[in-house]
Amino acid sequence: MQDNSRSRFPEEISIIGSKRETARQEFAMRARVLALLLEKGPLTVPEVARSLGIFPTEANWWLMGFVRYNQVKASEKADAEGYYLYSIIEAK
């Protein structure tokens, strides 16, 4: 039986390509985001995006990964625009 899933679900091909690209960027982007937070201190998602020249959705994606793995924490309260400040968790 022939696999015709690529012609039936073309959006899956773009998702797979996107995942590959994200995996390719992971180590470089991890270093850039963490270095930025170390250098400038707590930043919001739009500030991180602006500093790195990436889209806010991409900056949010990276920051949420760091939050999930306890490398970065969010402030308890949002700023006046509704954004949380993200900072590096100090090693014990």
C-alpha positions as CSV (number, residue, x, y, z in Angstrom):
1,M,0.0,0.0,0.0
2,Q,1.4,3.4,-1.0
3,D,1.7,6.2,1.6
4,N,-0.2,9.2,0.3
5,S,-0.4,11.1,3.6
6,R,1.8,13.9,2.3
7,S,-0.6,14.7,-0.4
8,R,-3.6,14.4,1.9
9,F,-2.1,16.4,4.7
10,P,0.2,19.0,3.2
11,E,0.1,21.1,6.4
12,E,1.9,18.3,8.2
13,I,5.0,18.8,6.0
14,S,5.3,22.4,6.9
15,I,4.9,21.5,10.6
16,I,7.6,18.9,10.4
17,G,9.9,21.4,8.7
18,S,9.1,24.0,11.4
19,K,10.0,21.5,14.1
20,R,13.3,20.7,12.4
21,E,14.1,24.4,12.1
22,T,13.3,25.0,15.8
23,A,15.5,22.0,16.8
24,R,18.3,23.4,14.7
25,Q,18.1,26.8,16.4
26,E,17.7,25.5,19.9
27,F,21.3,25.6,21.2
28,A,22.1,29.0,19.7
29,M,18.8,30.5,20.7
30,R,19.1,29.2,24.3
31,A,22.5,30.8,24.6
32,R,21.2,34.1,23.2
33,V,18.1,34.4,25.4
34,L,19.9,33.4,28.6
35,A,22.8,35.8,27.9
36,L,20.4,38.6,27.2
37,L,18.6,38.0,30.6
38,L,21.9,37.8,32.4
39,E,23.1,41.0,30.8
40,K,20.0,43.2,31.0
41,G,18.1,41.6,33.9
42,P,14.4,40.9,33.9
43,L,12.6,41.6,30.6
44,T,9.1,41.2,29.1
45,V,8.4,39.0,26.1
46,P,8.2,42.0,23.7
47,E,11.6,43.3,25.1
48,V,13.2,40.0,24.5
49,A,11.8,39.8,21.0
50,R,12.9,43.3,20.1
51,S,16.4,42.7,21.5
52,L,16.9,39.5,19.6
53,G,15.1,40.5,16.4
54,I,12.6,37.8,16.5
55,F,8.8,37.7,16.7
56,P,7.1,38.0,20.1
57,T,5.4,34.6,19.7
58,E,8.8,33.0,19.1
59,A,10.3,34.8,22.2
60,N,7.3,33.6,24.2
61,W,7.9,30.0,23.0
62,W,11.5,30.1,24.1
63,L,10.8,31.7,27.5
64,M,8.0,29.3,28.3
65,G,10.4,26.4,27.7
66,F,12.8,28.0,30.1
67,V,10.0,28.4,32.7
68,R,9.0,24.8,32.3
69,Y,12.5,23.6,33.0
70,N,13.1,26.0,35.9
71,Q,15.8,28.1,34.2
72,V,13.7,31.3,34.1
73,K,10.9,32.6,36.3
74,A,8.1,35.1,35.8
75,S,7.4,38.0,38.1
76,E,4.4,37.6,40.3
77,K,2.6,40.7,38.9
78,A,2.4,42.0,35.4
79,D,3.5,45.4,34.4
80,A,1.1,48.3,33.3
81,E,0.8,46.8,29.8
82,G,0.0,43.3,31.1
83,Y,3.4,41.7,30.5
84,Y,5.3,39.6,33.1
85,L,9.0,40.2,33.6
86,Y,11.2,37.1,33.1
87,S,14.5,36.6,34.9
88,I,17.0,33.8,35.4
89,I,16.6,31.6,38.4
90,E,19.8,31.8,40.5
91,A,21.6,28.4,41.0
92,K,21.7,27.3,44.6
